[in-house]
Amino acid sequence: MNAILLPTAAGGYRAYRPNRDPLPSLTCGPARSRMFYAAAHVVADPLSASAEAGSQVDWEATLAFRRRLWAQGLGVAEAMDTAQRGTGLDWPGAAELIRRSAAEARAVGGRIVCGVGTDQLSAAGPHLLSDITAAYEEQLAHSEACGAPAVLMASRALARAARGPEEYLEVYGELLRQSSGPIVLHWLGPMFDPELTGYWGHEDPDEATGVFLKIIAEYPGKVDGIKISLLDAEREVDIRRRLPAGVRCYTGDDYHYPELIGGDGELASDALLGIFDPIAPVAARAAGALDRGDPVAFRELLDPTVALARHLFAPPTRYYKTGVVLLAWLAGFQAHFTMLGGLQSARSLPHLATAYELADRLGLFPDPDLAEARLRQLFAVYGVAS
């Protein structure tokens, strides 16, 4: 078995022998003990992808990937950060993605939630609160018309415009009053998007927590849950304990998800995670272990994936999508390594090489020979011997 030379950040190479024992294919029903959503990436059309927003999506390849997630029992969190909202996928593209994915979910009986925000507003801003609310309303109405529950994503426009927590309460309150069903609130931390610093009207996380807890308390029955994407496990556990009965805590912590989903014996987090896109076969098996009442097997399956997650989501965290799409290409789930907005260039070659190694060790490539051949093609483009 030949070794492949992987470039290192120090400028050298290390020899790695690829794993020839991939995980077998898996088909199963949805998890019962927790909600498991994978925030899914989009596949760009390589003939039209560019550095400009509004680049074209390869719809068939994008939907085929979602069908693969549903077949493994995972739900799809659509049109969210992993799908390059705000970093290549504009609102018209996201609206079409929501329409197509919601229809596909109905056809296969798959779970879906869809991100709604305010990204149809000009980035130049600032915008009036009434304009921000109207933008949210447009997207919320579209998602609900498509039959998909909504995730109220954090708004860059609101972060710029709001003068304090009262204005967050005003905007979110108006949206919850008119929503047709329970929705998920999303707290996306500045490590994922620096423009969201000080969200909920406070830079202090304790005070910010108090604001959205107040929103939830004022609109009982309108909030399905809160998705926490702060990469702070202790804070998530604290928030989880303070949520009203019946309101879920969806972990978005791609560093600490095994222990947060596993729970503390009393409470546990549900999952809405970008890392579930590349590790779907393992996540599905881990969900099955929980359903069987086997928390030990759950951790034995999911704990080894954390090294890959921490690597993909390493600072600058917002570029994690590059590694996610690389792994989908190496796994044979799409025909190219091209991203909306040209973000395939956002990570270094040594970073991508390590992502390959960590994923390969987990058996995530159905055809290891194909993965190796494609990695060597990528190296050749960079003028690197392998």
Order of alpha helices (4+ residues) and beta strands (2+ residues): beta-beta-beta-alpha-beta-alpha-beta-alpha-beta-alpha-alpha-beta-alpha-beta-alpha-beta-alpha-beta-alpha-alpha-alpha-alpha-alpha-alpha
